Amino acid sequence: MRLEQLQAFLAVAETGSFQQAARKCGVTQSTISRQVQGLEADLGLPLFHRTAQAKLTLGGERLLPRAKKICSEWQNAHQELSDLMAGKQPELCIAAIHSVCAYSLPPVLLQFAKDFSDVQLRVTSLGSDRALKVLKDGLVDLAIVMNNRFLTASPDLIVESLYNEPIEVLMAANHPLTQYETIPWTELGRYQQVLFKDGYGMQRLVQDQFDRRGMKLQAALELNTLDAFRGVVRCGELIAILPQTALIEAQLDPTLAIRKIETTNDTGISRQVVVVTSRDRLQIPPIGRFYQLVKELMPAYFTQLTTKNSPSLSPHTQVA
């Protein structure tokens, strides 16, 4: 059974004539007859009484409402897909890590809202691993996360690097580690840490750095908001290893201090921030435009933001 057979059947049923049905469909009468005969052969019963006027048989009457429903659903599906390819989608869903949502993403959101004022933007702040999962599950259209090659190694996904972000240490202003301009890893290992929750790329990065050095990570708390990190750290000797954009507000707080981490060869630790989407989504105009805006605006805005807040950045080695 083919769609054009059902359409031919409906045309004959509506006009009561094979000739008029052919005229309505813009084909020859023999084509209409052949399509209806093929449908009757598939179903194993006649659908019309072949008299002066084509009248439905009992089988034709039973088929009629279902044929209408099938053709209507096809028309609706075709229209929805046409609208999608024309950029007429009701919403665009984004998942991004917290610091991206707070600082480097807003310029993209503002520009996209101007370009596609009829598309509702929905932005969810999630850890990197969770954001990539909801992307793969089809719950969001695009994710901006800390790169995790184990989760992005898929032929269906497109991964574009945006920038490498330095990692530094947050502590209370009167913390013993403030005596260091750059803190040795051996000293970091002496203090309890405040970490992002499981599923956040930063927890994995910090744990990996301690494991590489054969050191034990003293994890005291797991949090998922930057406000909570600042509040907990300023109250005692707990420290937090965080990306640079997560420390912007802390730089303005006299009760907090920030220090670099001592490394060799004048290189430091960083995380790679990437934008991820699926290949098929990029064909949809609003998603493709948002993806381009992210690549065009976020790296430049990140550079401007971090240069303003930290004038003397040293080179950093990427940690994925």
N, C-alpha and C positions, 0 to 999 in steps of 0.2 A: 504494500500500500504506500502510495506516494502523496505528497501534499497536493500536487497539481490534479490528481485524481479526485480528491475530496473537493477541491475548488470547482472542478468541472461538474461534479455531482450537485453541489450547491447552486451553481449557475443554472442548471437545467431545472432543479426543483423550484427555484425562485421565478424563472421565466415561463416554465411549462413548455419549453420548446428547445430542441437541440440547436436549431438554427439561431434563435435569439441568444441562447447561451454562448454560442460561438462568437456572435457579434459583440456581446458584452465582454468576453474574455480576450477579444482581439486575435482569435485563431480561426482555423477553418472548422467547418462542421464535422468533417471526418476526424479531426484531432479530438474534438469533444467526445464524439462517439467512441473513439478508440480508448480514451481515458476512462469513460464510464464503463465500457465493456471490461477493461482491465480490472477495475475495482470490483465489478460483479464477479469476475472470475476468481479474484482473491477471496472474496467473501462466500462464494459458492451459492449465490441466489440472485435473482433479478431485483433491481431497484426501481425500475419504471415499467409501467404498462406502455408499450409502443403503440399508441393510437394517434388520432389526429392531434391530440394534446398529450404531452408526456406527463403521466400521473404517477405518483409514488405508489409502489407496492407496500405491503405491510412491512417488509424488510426495510424499504426506503424510509418509511415513516419512523421506524425505530432508529435508523442511522442518523436522520436529519439533525436532531438536537445535539448529538455528540459530534457530528461533523462541524456544526457551527462553533461549538466550544473549542474544538481542536484548532480550527482556522483562526478563531479569535485570539487564542493564546499565542499562536505563532505570530500574528500581527503585532500583538503587544510586546512579545519578546524582540521582534525585529525593530520595533520603534525604540525600545529601551536601549538596545545595543547601538542603534544609530545615534541616539541622543548622547550615549556615553562617548562614542568616538568624536562627536561634535563638541565635547567639553561640557555637556549639560548634565553634570552629576551633582546631587544635592549636597554632598559633604566630602571632605577630604580628611582622613584620620592620620595623625602623626604620633609616634612614640619617640621620646627623647630622654636622655639622662638629665638629672636635675640641673647641673650647672649650665648645660646647653639651653634648657628652657629659661633659665634665669637671665642669661647674659647674651650669648651669641645668636640665638634663634629669633628674638623679637624683631630685628630689622627685616628678616625674611617674611615673617608673618604679616607685617605691615604692608610690604610691597605686594605680596600675593593677594591680600585683601583688596588692594586697588585694582589689580589685574583681573581678578575673578570675584567680583563683589557678590555674585549670586551663589557662590560655593561656601558652605558653612565649614569653617576650620575647627577641628577637634584635636586638641593636643593633650597627650597624657604623659606625665612624668614617671618613668620607670627605670629600673636598673637595666644594664645592657643586656644581660641574658634573657630577662623577661621581655624586654622590648623586641628582641629578635624572635622570640617564640611567638608572640602575638602577630608579628609580621608574617611568619611562616604559616600561621593558622588563618591568615586572611582577615584578621580583625583590624589591622591598620594598613595604610598604603605605603608607608615609608618610615624608616627608623634612623635616628641619629644617635650613635652609641660609641662606646669604647670598643675598638676592634677585638674580635675573638675569632681567630682563623678556624677554630673547630666548629663554630656555629655558622660561619658565613661561607664555608667551603662547599658551595652548591652551584651547579651550572645554571640554575634558575635565578640566582641572585646576582645583582650588580653591586659591587662595593667600591666606593670612591673615597679615597683619603682626603680629609679636609685640613687637618693640622695635627702637629705633635705638641702636646701640652706638658710643660714641666710639672714635676711632682715635688712638693716641699712639705715642711713640718709645721704644724700648728700647735701652740702651747700657751700656757698662761704667761703673762708679762713677767712674773717673778719666778718662773720655772728655772731650775738649775741649768738646763740646757741652753738658756739664753746667753751663757758665757761664750758659746761657740758661734762664730760667724757661719761656718758650715759644720754640720754635726756628723761625727763619725758613726758608722753603722754599729760599732761596738757599744757606743753610748745609747743609741736608739733602743738597743736590745735590753737595756736595764730598766726601761719604763713600760708600764702597761699602756696598751693601745686602745683607742676608740676606732672601730671599723665600720664600714658600710655593711649592710646585711648580706647574707648569702644570696647569690644571684646578681650582685653588683660587680662589675669588672674590677673596681678598685680593691675589693677584698682579695680577689685572686692575684692582682698585681703585687700587693703588699706581702701576702703570704709567700708568693714565689720569690721575692727578693730576699726574704729571711731564709727560705729553704736553700737558695743558691749559696748562701754564706754559711750554711750549717748552723744557723741560729734559731732559737725558739722564739716564736712570736707570742708575746703575752697579751692575749685578747681579753680585754675587760668588759667591753660593751659593744653592741651592734646597733647602729642607728641608720636612719634613711632620710634625714633632713639636715640641711646645712645649719639651720638655726640651732638644732639640737647639738650638733658637734661643737659649735661655739659656746653654747651654754654649759656643756659638761666640761670642756677643756679649761675654761677660765676658772673653774672652781677648785682645781687641785693640780696634781702632778701627772694626770693622764695626758697623752699626746695623740695627735692624729696625723697620719700621712695622707695628704690630699692634693688634688690637682690645683693648678694655679688659679683658675677661675672660681674655684670653690672658696678661695681665700681673699677675694676682693673686698668683701665687707669687713673681714677680720683686720685688714690693713688699716681701717679707719677706727678700730676699737683699741683704746689705750690699755685695756685689761688683757689684751692678747699679743702674742709675738709670733713671728714667722721666720723660719730659718731654712736655708738650703741644706741639702744632704751632701756630705763629703763623698767624692768619687775620684776615680783615677783618670788621668789624661784630660782633665778639664771637661769631662762629659758627665751628664747627669741622667736621671731617670725621667722618662716621659710616658704618657699614654697617647695612643693614636686614636683620634676621633674620626669616625667615618660615617658616611651616609649610605644606607642600604635600602634597596627596593628590588622588586622582581622585574624581569625583562618585559613581561606582558603589561605591567602597570605603566611602564614608561611610554607606551603607545597612547595612553589616555592624556589628552592635552593638559588638564589641570595638574595631574601628577607630574607629567614631564616638565611643566613650567616650574612647579615647586622645587623639583630636583635641580633644575638649572639655577634657580635663585639661591639655593643652599650652596651650590658649588661656587657661585659668583660672589656672594656676599659674606658668607660665614668666615672663610679664611682671612679676608681683609679686616673684617670687624674684630675677629679674635686678636689679630696682630695689633690693631689700634688699641684695643682694650687692655691687653697685657703690657704693651709698651708704656701706656699711660700710667699703669699701676705698678710697673716694675721696670724702671728705665734701663737697668744693667742686667739684662738676661744673658746667661752664658749658654753655649751650645748644649744641646741635650740629645742623648741617644734614645732612640725609640724602644719602647717596651710594649709588646702587643698584648 
